[in-house]
Amino acid sequence: MRSPWRRPVEDSTAQLLALWGQGADAASDLDFASHVKAVAHGRFVLRRILRLLDEQAVAGGLQPLQHQALLQIYGADGPLPVNKVADRLDIAPALASRLIRQLEDKGLVERTRVPGDRRVLAVHASDAGIELLRKIDASVHVRVDHFQRQLSDEGKLGALATFAFYLGLDADPGLALLLTAAGHRH
């Protein structure tokens, strides 16, 4: 019987990719250690990328949550009511309102009344807000590019398998084909 905390030594990259391509439930049942390896890769990538984003937001003059709010506001299909900003950030509406006020004080967003319901205020990114996002994004790309070069193909694909699970795409046959094809390259 294999120890539950030890990774199987016979796992090749191709075998791992084939396993991860079966979906998280199947991978967990068939080889829990390899499944956890994929989750570990995914969590490592998420944490590092989020840290890089936060660092560049601070370097650009925004606190990380302000940056996230500005991203959500500009990335929306149109002006967002405060409660939708709160939903997108998974925070209380009072905190979202405070963030919006801080961004407004910096000239990065503007509030407007919603047509058809004059009681509701919506927010959209100003030109200055869009330009700041562009600057932060450019500096993030440089740092992410450096980080990506440090990742192994196995790490990248393990992270991809984990993200697919988080999004409900891990049982998608297209992901299995992608991972299997990547395994044949090794």
C-alpha positions in Angstrom: 0.0 0.0 0.0 1.3 3.4 -1.0 1.8 6.0 1.7 -0.9 8.7 1.4 1.6 11.5 1.9 4.2 10.4 -0.6 4.1 11.2 -4.3 4.4 8.1 -6.5 7.9 7.9 -7.9 6.7 6.2 -11.1 4.6 9.2 -12.2 5.9 10.7 -15.4 4.7 14.1 -16.7 2.6 12.4 -19.4 0.9 10.2 -16.8 0.2 13.2 -14.6 -1.3 15.1 -17.5 -3.4 12.1 -18.5 -4.6 11.8 -14.9 -5.4 15.5 -14.6 -7.2 15.5 -17.9 -9.8 13.0 -16.4 -11.1 15.7 -14.0 -10.6 16.5 -10.4 -13.0 13.9 -9.0 -11.4 11.0 -11.0 -7.9 12.2 -10.4 -8.6 12.5 -6.7 -10.0 8.9 -6.6 -7.3 7.4 -8.8 -4.2 9.1 -7.3 -4.8 11.5 -4.5 -1.1 12.5 -4.2 -0.9 13.5 -7.9 -4.2 15.4 -7.6 -2.9 17.4 -4.7 0.2 18.1 -6.7 -1.9 19.8 -9.3 -3.8 21.7 -6.7 -0.5 22.8 -5.1 0.7 24.0 -8.5 -2.5 26.0 -9.0 -2.5 27.5 -5.6 1.2 28.5 -6.0 0.5 30.3 -9.3 -2.6 32.0 -7.9 -0.8 33.3 -4.8 2.2 34.5 -6.8 0.2 36.3 -9.5 -2.1 37.9 -6.9 0.9 39.1 -5.0 2.5 40.5 -8.2 -0.8 42.3 -9.0 -1.0 43.8 -5.5 2.6 45.0 -5.6 2.1 46.7 -8.9 -1.1 48.3 -7.7 0.7 49.7 -4.6 3.5 50.9 -6.8 0.9 52.7 -9.0 -0.6 54.5 -5.9 -3.6 52.2 -5.2 -4.3 49.8 -2.4 -5.0 46.3 -3.7 -8.7 46.5 -3.1 -8.9 49.9 -4.7 -7.2 48.4 -7.7 -9.6 45.4 -7.8 -12.5 47.8 -7.6 -11.2 49.9 -10.5 -10.6 46.7 -12.5 -14.2 45.6 -11.9 -15.6 49.0 -12.7 -13.7 49.4 -15.9 -14.1 45.8 -16.9 -17.9 45.9 -16.6 -20.2 46.2 -19.6 -21.3 49.6 -18.5 -21.6 51.8 -15.4 -22.0 49.7 -12.3 -24.2 50.5 -9.3 -22.4 50.3 -6.0 -24.1 47.1 -5.0 -22.8 45.4 -8.2 -19.3 46.6 -7.4 -19.7 45.1 -3.9 -20.9 41.8 -5.5 -18.0 41.7 -7.9 -15.5 42.2 -5.0 -17.4 40.0 -2.6 -17.5 42.7 0.1 -20.2 44.7 1.9 -21.8 47.5 0.0 -20.7 50.1 2.6 -17.0 49.1 2.0 -17.6 49.3 -1.8 -19.1 52.7 -1.4 -16.0 53.8 0.6 -13.7 52.4 -2.1 -15.6 54.2 -4.8 -15.4 57.5 -2.9 -11.6 57.0 -2.5 -11.3 56.3 -6.2 -13.5 59.3 -7.0 -11.3 61.6 -4.7 -8.3 60.4 -6.8 -10.1 61.3 -10.0 -10.1 57.7 -11.2 -13.9 57.1 -11.3 -17.0 59.1 -11.8 -20.5 58.6 -10.5 -23.6 59.1 -12.6 -27.4 58.6 -12.1 -28.9 55.5 -13.7 -31.3 56.4 -16.4 -34.8 55.3 -15.5 -34.1 55.3 -11.7 -32.7 58.6 -10.5 -32.2 57.2 -7.0 -29.4 54.8 -8.1 -25.9 55.9 -8.7 -23.6 54.0 -11.0 -19.9 54.4 -11.4 -17.5 54.2 -14.4 -13.8 54.7 -14.8 -12.5 58.1 -15.8 -9.8 58.6 -18.4 -7.3 58.9 -15.6 -8.5 55.7 -14.1 -8.2 53.9 -17.4 -4.6 55.2 -17.9 -3.6 54.1 -14.4 -4.9 50.6 -15.1 -3.0 50.6 -18.3 0.3 51.5 -16.5 -0.3 48.9 -13.8 -1.1 46.3 -16.4 2.0 47.0 -18.3 4.2 46.6 -15.2 2.3 43.4 -14.3 3.0 41.9 -17.7 6.7 42.3 -17.3 6.7 40.6 -13.9 4.3 37.9 -14.9 6.5 37.1 -18.0 9.5 36.7 -15.7 7.5 34.4 -13.4 6.1 32.3 -16.3 9.6 31.6 -17.5 10.4 30.1 -14.1 7.5 27.6 -14.2 7.9 24.1 -15.6 5.5 22.8 -18.2 4.2 20.4 -15.5 3.6 23.3 -13.1 1.8 25.3 -15.8 -0.4 22.4 -16.8 -1.1 21.3 -13.2 -2.2 24.9 -12.5 -4.4 24.8 -15.6 -6.0 21.6 -14.5 -6.7 23.1 -11.1 -8.2 26.3 -12.6 -10.3 24.2 -14.9 -11.7 22.4 -11.8 -12.4 25.7 -10.1 -14.3 26.8 -13.2 -16.2 23.6 -13.7 -14.3 22.8 -16.9 -12.2 19.9 -15.6 -14.3 17.2 -17.2 -14.3 19.0 -20.5 -13.0 16.7 -23.2 -11.1 19.6 -24.7 -9.0 20.0 -21.6 -8.2 16.3 -21.6 -7.0 16.5 -25.2 -4.9 19.6 -24.4 -3.3 17.9 -21.4 -2.8 14.6 -23.3 -1.2 16.4 -26.2 1.1 18.3 -23.8 2.1 15.0 -22.3 3.1 13.6 -25.7 5.6 16.5 -26.1 7.6 15.3 -23.1 
